[in-house]
Amino acid sequence: MSLRLLVTGATGQVGWQLQRTLAPLGEVIACTRAELDLSNPDAAAKVVRDLAPYIVVNAGAYTAVDKAESEPDLAHTINAVAPGRIAAEIARSGGLMIHYSTDYVFDGEKAAPYDEADTPAPLNVYGATKLAGERSIAATGCAHIILRTTWVYDIRGKNFLRTVLRLAREREELTMVADQHGAPTWARAIAEATAQITARCIQMRGVTGWSNTGTYHLTSAGQTTWAGFAQQILEEYTTLAEWPADTGEWGSPLVAKRVVPIPSAQFPTPARRPRNSVLSNAHLLSTFGLQLPDWRQQLRLALQDAVR
Ligand SMILES: NC(=O)c1ccc[n+]([C@@H]2O[C@H](COP(=O)([O-])OP(=O)(O)OC[C@H]3O[C@@H](n4cnc5c(N)ncnc54)[C@H](OP(=O)(O)O)[C@@H]3O)[C@@H](O)[C@H]2O)c1
């Protein structure tokens, strides 16, 4: 009999890709916000109860980092209360919950990549709600995997890649923050790794019960700054030239000639962000044998998808 997997946040970057990568594992039911609203935890829990999935992959989240500063209650409900309620349903049914979290649970003061044993200390509301979500899931005793990732982008959705390309069609010079360090991570790579982790968990379930549960860091290899990411986007996009005459958003030429690096202090935002967002993926590698490639290689593949 086919396993049922429920994906929340079907319209999001990761949720979109999960519908494709999880397909070989069973029946994937992907819910949009209208079908499973995390701002209403009771209703969200009821949807999970009624659909009775074996595994929930919770890709839905309140991800507007700056807006969260002025909507802390809503962000907390979506990112912490609802995941806990869903986890409680899964705990009852004996299934597995896979959930995503963020580097923003850390304050960025560590001089080396963060590992899973490092103590979280979020600088902003979004990070605090995501940390609360991790804890509310764990508190239910539900079998769970929490994947912390960073700087997520794709060729659709709201993200830095598309913002840079939009600005690069309007301006000759792009000013970008150069004192925050992290690893841009392609949503598809996250979804592919999630599918492999899920497959392994399902396989082991029959042998040892749910095993290798807990928290893992899952990001591209390597690191850069927002300025470095922007520069690489411009270079890769330009290298992929030979545009078809009209391919809409992805076919138009850029006018941007340079990226000007600036310190965060010159780009004040409502939410403070960590200086160091780099996460060590060693635990993921030693447990699941998985390692995402360098961020530049992934960026090239993502752009090839869009323009070729
Ligand atoms: N984006 C990043 O840079 C980043 C970095 C680190 C970690 N993460 C984590 O990675 C996971 C996936 O993020 P993503 O980049 O794929 O996010 P995303 O592209 O912003 O998508 C978020 C998804 O959540 C849905 N959503 C928002 N409010 C909801 C609600 N009340 N009920 C149900 N669904 C709701 C959105 O639906 P609508 O389309 O209707 O708004 C959308 O489908 C999240 O847990 C996020 O916290 C993301």
The ligand as an ORCA input file, in Angstrom:
! r2SCAN-3c Opt
* xyz 0 1
  N      13.781     31.385      2.697
  C      14.929     31.301      3.392
  O      15.927     31.993      3.108
  C      15.038     30.335      4.553
  C      16.243     30.301      5.284
  C      16.343     29.393      6.340
  C      15.284     28.561      6.644
  N      14.119     28.630      5.930
  C      13.014     27.754      6.321
  O      12.794     26.825      5.254
  C      11.413     26.490      5.180
  C      10.907     26.695      3.772
  O      11.082     28.060      3.434
  P      10.827     28.631      1.966
  O      12.019     29.427      1.603
  O      10.349     27.564      1.065
  O       9.643     29.646      2.311
  P       8.732     30.491      1.327
  O       9.184     30.338     -0.079
  O       8.607     31.840      1.926
  O       7.328     29.737      1.449
  C       6.619     29.754      2.648
  C       5.391     28.905      2.455
  O       4.672     28.945      3.691
  C       3.336     29.262      3.371
  N       2.656     29.900      4.461
  C       2.822     31.149      4.971
  N       1.908     31.373      5.938
  C       1.164     30.246      6.029
  C       0.071     29.864      6.813
  N      -0.490     30.696      7.700
  N      -0.446     28.619      6.657
  C       0.069     27.774      5.738
  N       1.093     28.080      4.959
  C       1.638     29.313      5.101
  C       3.416     30.177      2.164
  O       2.161     30.247      1.526
  P       1.755     31.502      0.623
  O       2.360     31.255     -0.714
  O       0.248     31.431      0.609
  O       2.261     32.727      1.302
  C       4.453     29.409      1.350
  O       3.878     28.323      0.713
  C      10.712     27.364      6.239
  O      10.556     26.616      7.408
  C      11.701     28.481      6.485
  O      11.556     29.019      7.783
  C      13.986     29.485      4.866
*
